[in-house]
Amino acid sequence: MPIVVRIDVELAKRKMGVGEFAEKVGLTPANVAVLKNGRAKAVRFSTLEAMCRVLDCQPGDLLEWIDDEAEANSLPAPDTRSA
């Protein structure tokens, strides 16, 4: 998945638990887990705004784009020699 969610990093920096974060943002802990584990398909701007407000950070601190193609191109080519 090219978008990586870094909520866990920001929570760790602030020594804040998921329960406290969820309550302050207005989400359930289960929904925070979905975001943290990268299983979310979308996030509302209002939710992103609330997360940034609670963590005093920018959206780019919580979300990172990873170029899958560049990563795949940097891997060594498979060995195609026959044994």
Backbone as a printed PyTorch tensor [residue, N CA C, xyz], in Angstrom:
tensor([[[  0.8510,  -1.1850,   0.0000],
         [  0.0000,   0.0000,   0.0000],
         [  0.8870,   1.2340,   0.0000]],

        [[  0.6860,   2.1350,  -0.9170],
         [  1.5800,   3.2800,  -1.0110],
         [  1.4020,   4.3370,   0.0790]],

        [[  0.2750,   4.4030,   0.7540],
         [  0.1030,   5.3620,   1.8500],
         [  0.2930,   4.6140,   3.1700]],

        [[  1.2630,   5.0770,   3.9530],
         [  1.5630,   4.4570,   5.2450],
         [  1.1040,   5.4120,   6.3390]],

        [[  0.3880,   4.8850,   7.3230],
         [ -0.1190,   5.6890,   8.4340],
         [  0.8720,   5.6020,   9.5870]],

        [[  1.2930,   6.7410,  10.0900],
         [  2.3130,   6.8170,  11.1390],
         [  1.7520,   7.2980,  12.4890]],

        [[  0.4960,   6.9930,  12.7550],
         [ -0.1070,   7.4210,  14.0280],
         [  0.6550,   6.8380,  15.2080]],

        [[  1.0740,   5.5770,  15.0960],
         [  1.7660,   4.9250,  16.2020],
         [  3.0560,   5.6630,  16.5750]],

        [[  3.7550,   6.2070,  15.5890],
         [  4.9870,   6.9550,  15.8470],
         [  4.6790,   8.2180,  16.6470]],

        [[  3.6440,   8.9440,  16.2180],
         [  3.2760,  10.1810,  16.9040],
         [  2.7420,   9.9020,  18.3080]],

        [[  1.9950,   8.8280,  18.4640],
         [  1.5090,   8.4610,  19.8000],
         [  2.6790,   8.1150,  20.7180]],

        [[  3.6450,   7.3710,  20.2040],
         [  4.8090,   6.9830,  21.0120],
         [  5.6170,   8.2090,  21.4290]],

        [[  5.7870,   9.1700,  20.5220],
         [  6.5290,  10.3960,  20.8530],
         [  5.8930,  11.1250,  22.0220]],

        [[  4.5640,  11.0410,  22.1090],
         [  3.8330,  11.7700,  23.1440],
         [  3.4540,  10.8940,  24.3340]],

        [[  3.8700,   9.6300,  24.2680],
         [  3.5390,   8.6580,  25.3290],
         [  2.0310,   8.6500,  25.5900]],

        [[  1.2690,   8.6430,  24.4910],
         [ -0.1910,   8.6610,  24.5720],
         [ -0.7200,   7.3040,  24.1190]],

        [[ -1.6580,   6.7750,  24.8660],
         [ -2.2660,   5.5000,  24.5170],
         [ -3.3830,   5.6610,  23.4960]],

        [[ -3.7350,   4.5460,  22.8680],
         [ -4.7810,   4.5450,  21.8510],
         [ -6.1150,   4.9900,  22.4490]],

        [[ -6.4330,   4.5280,  23.6440],
         [ -7.7060,   4.8840,  24.2780],
         [ -7.8390,   6.3750,  24.5110]],

        [[ -6.7940,   6.9750,  25.0610],
         [ -6.8080,   8.4200,  25.3140],
         [ -6.9110,   9.1870,  23.9920]],

        [[ -6.1210,   8.7700,  23.0010],
         [ -6.1460,   9.4130,  21.6880],
         [ -7.5310,   9.3070,  21.0620]],

        [[ -8.1110,   8.1120,  21.0790],
         [ -9.4320,   7.8880,  20.4910],
         [-10.4700,   8.8000,  21.1320]],

        [[-10.4220,   8.8920,  22.4500],
         [-11.3950,   9.7340,  23.1650],
         [-11.2430,  11.2090,  22.7830]],

        [[ -9.9950,  11.6890,  22.7110],
         [ -9.7630,  13.0960,  22.3940],
         [-10.1390,  13.4360,  20.9550]],

        [[ -9.9480,  12.4610,  20.0470],
         [-10.2590,  12.6970,  18.6320],
         [-11.7420,  12.4960,  18.3600]],

        [[-12.3900,  11.6440,  19.1460],
         [-13.8050,  11.3460,  18.9120],
         [-14.0070,  10.1090,  18.0640]],

        [[-13.0700,   9.1730,  18.1450],
         [-13.1640,   7.8930,  17.4430],
         [-13.2480,   6.7640,  18.4520]],

        [[-13.6600,   5.6090,  17.9830],
         [-13.5940,   4.4290,  18.8410],
         [-12.1680,   3.8800,  18.7750]],

        [[-11.7110,   3.2090,  19.8190],
         [-10.3820,   2.5820,  19.7530],
         [-10.2690,   1.6040,  18.5820]],

        [[-11.3610,   0.9420,  18.2280],
         [-11.3380,   0.0180,  17.0890],
         [-11.0540,   0.7640,  15.7900]],

        [[-11.6440,   1.9450,  15.6230],
         [-11.3940,   2.7250,  14.4100],
         [ -9.9750,   3.2770,  14.3750]],

        [[ -9.4190,   3.6060,  15.5210],
         [ -8.0200,   4.0350,  15.5710],
         [ -7.1280,   2.8660,  15.1610]],

        [[ -7.4660,   1.6640,  15.6180],
         [ -6.6900,   0.4790,  15.2460],
         [ -6.7350,   0.2480,  13.7380]],

        [[ -7.8910,   0.4510,  13.1270],
         [ -8.0220,   0.3000,  11.6670],
         [ -7.0990,   1.3030,  10.9680]],

        [[ -7.0530,   2.5280,  11.4550],
         [ -6.1660,   3.5340,  10.8720],
         [ -4.6950,   3.1620,  11.0860]],

        [[ -4.3560,   2.7910,  12.3060],
         [ -2.9640,   2.4650,  12.6430],
         [ -2.4420,   1.2820,  11.8400]],

        [[ -3.2870,   0.3160,  11.6000],
         [ -2.8570,  -0.9020,  10.9220],
         [ -2.9190,  -0.8000,   9.4040]],

        [[ -3.2880,   0.3610,   8.9020],
         [ -3.3000,   0.5730,   7.4690],
         [ -4.4490,  -0.0950,   6.7380]],

        [[ -5.4970,  -0.4500,   7.4590],
         [ -6.6450,  -1.1020,   6.8270],
         [ -7.7330,  -0.1230,   6.3990]],

        [[ -7.5630,   1.1490,   6.7300],
         [ -8.5630,   2.1500,   6.3500],
         [ -8.4570,   2.4480,   4.8630]],

        [[ -9.5950,   2.6070,   4.2270],
         [ -9.6240,   2.9520,   2.8060],
         [ -9.7030,   4.4550,   2.5960]],

        [[-10.1010,   5.1790,   3.6300],
         [-10.2510,   6.6320,   3.5260],
         [-10.2200,   7.2240,   4.9290]],

        [[ -9.9780,   8.5140,   4.9790],
         [-10.0720,   9.2490,   6.2430],
         [-10.6710,  10.6140,   5.9220]],

        [[-11.6320,  11.0200,   6.7190],
         [-12.2580,  12.3350,   6.5160],
         [-11.2870,  13.4290,   6.9200]],

        [[-11.3660,  14.5390,   6.2000],
         [-10.5240,  15.6740,   6.5590],
         [-10.8170,  16.1390,   7.9790]],

        [[-12.0710,  16.0740,   8.4020],
         [-12.4010,  16.5010,   9.7660],
         [-11.7270,  15.5930,  10.7970]],

        [[-11.6070,  14.2990,  10.4860],
         [-10.9140,  13.3680,  11.3840],
         [ -9.4220,  13.6410,  11.3710]],

        [[ -8.8720,  13.8660,  10.1900],
         [ -7.4400,  14.1830,  10.0760],
         [ -7.1280,  15.4710,  10.8240]],

        [[ -8.0170,  16.4530,  10.6950],
         [ -7.8330,  17.7140,  11.4220],
         [ -7.8340,  17.4780,  12.9290]],

        [[ -8.7760,  16.6810,  13.4150],
         [ -8.8550,  16.3950,  14.8560],
         [ -7.6020,  15.6570,  15.3340]],

        [[ -7.1140,  14.7100,  14.5370],
         [ -5.9040,  13.9740,  14.9180],
         [ -4.7110,  14.9250,  14.9960]],

        [[ -4.5990,  15.8190,  14.0230],
         [ -3.5010,  16.7860,  14.0280],
         [ -3.6060,  17.7430,  15.2020]],

        [[ -4.8200,  18.1460,  15.5370],
         [ -5.0210,  19.0500,  16.6770],
         [ -4.6010,  18.3680,  17.9750]],

        [[ -5.0420,  17.1310,  18.1670],
         [ -4.7270,  16.3980,  19.3960],
         [ -3.2260,  16.1290,  19.5060]],

        [[ -2.5910,  15.7830,  18.3840],
         [ -1.1680,  15.4390,  18.4070],
         [ -0.2530,  16.6370,  18.1330]],

        [[ -0.8530,  17.7990,  17.8420],
         [ -0.0960,  19.0070,  17.5330],
         [  0.9440,  18.7150,  16.4490]],

        [[  0.4360,  18.2320,  15.3060],
         [  1.3180,  17.8670,  14.2030],
         [  0.6650,  18.2370,  12.8720]],

        [[  1.3610,  17.9800,  11.8030],
         [  0.8770,  18.2260,  10.4500],
         [  0.4020,  16.9040,   9.8330]],

        [[ -0.4960,  16.9500,   8.8360],
         [ -0.9490,  15.7200,   8.1830],
         [  0.2020,  14.8610,   7.6600]],

        [[  1.2650,  15.4960,   7.1910],
         [  2.4230,  14.7610,   6.6960],
         [  3.1650,  13.9920,   7.7780]],

        [[  2.9340,  14.3450,   9.0400],
         [  3.5200,  13.5800,  10.1460],
         [  2.7700,  12.2710,  10.3670]],

        [[  1.5130,  12.2410,   9.9260],
         [  0.6700,  11.0560,  10.1330],
         [  0.5740,  10.1650,   8.9110]],

        [[  0.7430,  10.7420,   7.7230],
         [  0.5860,   9.9910,   6.4770],
         [  1.8480,  10.1330,   5.6320]],

        [[  2.2920,   9.0130,   5.0650],
         [  3.4720,   9.0300,   4.2050],
         [  3.1880,   8.2150,   2.9560]],

        [[  3.5690,   8.7510,   1.8050],
         [  3.4060,   8.0380,   0.5540],
         [  4.6970,   7.3050,   0.2470]],

        [[  4.5920,   6.0160,  -0.0470],
         [  5.7330,   5.1880,  -0.4230],
         [  5.5500,   4.7900,  -1.8810]],

        [[  6.5490,   5.0200,  -2.6920],
         [  6.4860,   4.6680,  -4.1080],
         [  6.7760,   3.1780,  -4.2630]],

        [[  5.7320,   2.3790,  -4.4680],
         [  5.8910,   0.9260,  -4.6160],
         [  6.7630,   0.5730,  -5.8070]],

        [[  6.6470,   1.3160,  -6.8920],
         [  7.4290,   1.0150,  -8.0920],
         [  8.9120,   1.2430,  -7.8410]],

        [[  9.2600,   2.3320,  -7.2000],
         [ 10.6640,   2.6140,  -6.9070],
         [ 11.2240,   1.5610,  -5.9630]],

        [[ 10.4130,   1.1590,  -4.9810],
         [ 10.8450,   0.1320,  -4.0410],
         [ 11.0480,  -1.1950,  -4.7580]],

        [[ 10.1270,  -1.5500,  -5.6590],
         [ 10.2340,  -2.8010,  -6.4010],
         [ 11.4420,  -2.7760,  -7.3280]],

        [[ 11.7410,  -1.6130,  -7.9250],
         [ 12.8880,  -1.4990,  -8.8270],
         [ 14.2170,  -1.5720,  -8.0930]],

        [[ 14.2240,  -1.3010,  -6.7910],
         [ 15.4690,  -1.3370,  -6.0310],
         [ 15.7870,  -2.7370,  -5.5120]],

        [[ 14.8490,  -3.6730,  -5.6460],
         [ 15.0860,  -5.0420,  -5.2110],
         [ 15.9560,  -5.7620,  -6.2240]],

        [[ 16.7990,  -6.6950,  -5.7650],
         [ 17.6150,  -7.4440,  -6.7130],
         [ 16.7350,  -8.3160,  -7.6010]],

        [[ 17.1680,  -8.4970,  -8.8510],
         [ 16.4230,  -9.3230,  -9.7870],
         [ 16.4560, -10.7830,  -9.3280]],

        [[ 15.3530, -11.5110,  -9.5470],
         [ 15.3550, -12.9210,  -9.1270],
         [ 16.3650, -13.7110,  -9.9470]],

        [[ 16.9070, -14.7440,  -9.3280],
         [ 17.8790, -15.6100,  -9.9800],
         [ 17.1380, -16.5420, -10.9340]],

        [[ 17.3900, -16.3840, -12.2300],
         [ 16.6730, -17.1900, -13.2210],
         [ 17.5380, -18.3090, -13.8030]],

        [[ 18.7260, -18.4820, -13.2390],
         [ 19.5920, -19.5730, -13.7250],
         [ 18.9990, -20.9060, -13.3290]],

        [[ 19.0810, -21.8670, -14.2060],
         [ 18.5650, -23.1910, -13.8680],
         [ 19.6010, -23.9430, -13.0500]],

        [[ 19.1160, -24.7600, -12.1750],
         [ 20.0040, -25.4860, -11.2570],
         [ 20.5270, -26.7600, -11.8500]]])
